[in-house]
Amino acid sequence: MKPVIKAFVFDAYGTLFDVHSVTKACDKWFPGKGKAISLSWRKKQLEYFFLRQLMGRYKPFDQITLSSLIYAVKEQGESLTPEQEQELLDAYKKLTAFHETEEVLKALHEKQTLVFSNGTPDMLNPLIDNAGFSPLFDGIVSVDEIKQYKPTPASYHLVLEKTGLKREEILFMSSNGWDITGAKSFGFHTAWINRNGLPAEELGFAPDKIYTDLNGILEWLD
């Protein structure tokens, strides 16, 4: 029997927004190196919050984003001025939304919709505002509230507290395989937005559905 989904919960980075839309800003300051910096920047973001979670050395995601940027630029044999640093960090608040994001969110207007991210409120609120999506969400939930990064069970439990719903009443969507694994392990229904055609993670928790973009999730509407 098809589950009754009462809340659609979205990861932000890579799911609603293209993290590599910062490539242009990177290339402005470091011509010919923008793509490499963007790829390394994202890779180090993930590595650093996973490592800090394991080490019990939490830092907010905005600080991790800065540390990752500094590393990525150094990796290319460059260094950042304060002006460059600020402009590139500001670019993370103006990421480009994927082309289908707005229409899909509008189609969910009768359902509870949330953003649930490792990002800090200072990163997420302007990002959602700049895209014009604020009226389309019922809330923005950041793990910074409990200082526990996804994919820890404690982080996903925060969604239950915010929605007042049961695990089986929530559909969680992410482009990140590790995030889908964590959410499925926790007990959410999951939809993996597999934009890059990657193989599923070999961790024993398969997503309920796999889509190439967000349009597919509309089949979960009643």
C-alpha positions, 0 to 999 in steps of 0.5 A: 500500500502506498504510504501517506506522506505528510511532510516532504523534507529536502536537503539543500546542497546538491538537491535544491541548489547546484553547489558547483554554480560557484565555479564562475565566481572561483574562476573570476579570481583564479582563471582556469582553476575555477572548476578544480577549486569548486570540486575540491571545495565541496569534497573537503566540506564533506570530509571536514564535517564527517571528520569533525563529527567523528572526532567530537570537534563540532564546528558550524558549517559556515566555518567548515565551508571557509576551511574547505575553501582555503584548502581548495585554493591552496591545493591549486597553488593560490591564496585568498585575500579577504576580498576574495574570501568574502565574495566566494563565501557570499556566492554560497548564499546565491547558489543557482537552484536546479531548473525544476526546483521551483515548480516542484515546490509549488506543486507541494503547496498542500503538504508540509515542506521543510529544508533540512541541512547541515548548513547554518541558518546564516547560510540557509536563510539568505540562500532560500530568500535569494532564490525566492523560495521562502514562501514555499517552505514551512520551515528551515531546519539546521543541524546547528541547533543540536551540533550533530551533523547528518547522517547521525540519528540525532540529526534526523530526530530533529525533523520529528521534533519540528514536524510532530510526525512519525518517521513513516509519514516523512519523505526525505530527499537528497542528492547525497547517497550518504544522506539517503543512507542515514535517513533510510537507516533512521526510518524515513521514506527516502528518494535519492535525487541521483543527478550524476548517475552514480551507483547506489551506496553499498551500506545496506539501506537502499533508497525507496525511489531513485530519480534523476531530478526532483520531478519524480517525487510528485508521484508521492502525492496523494 
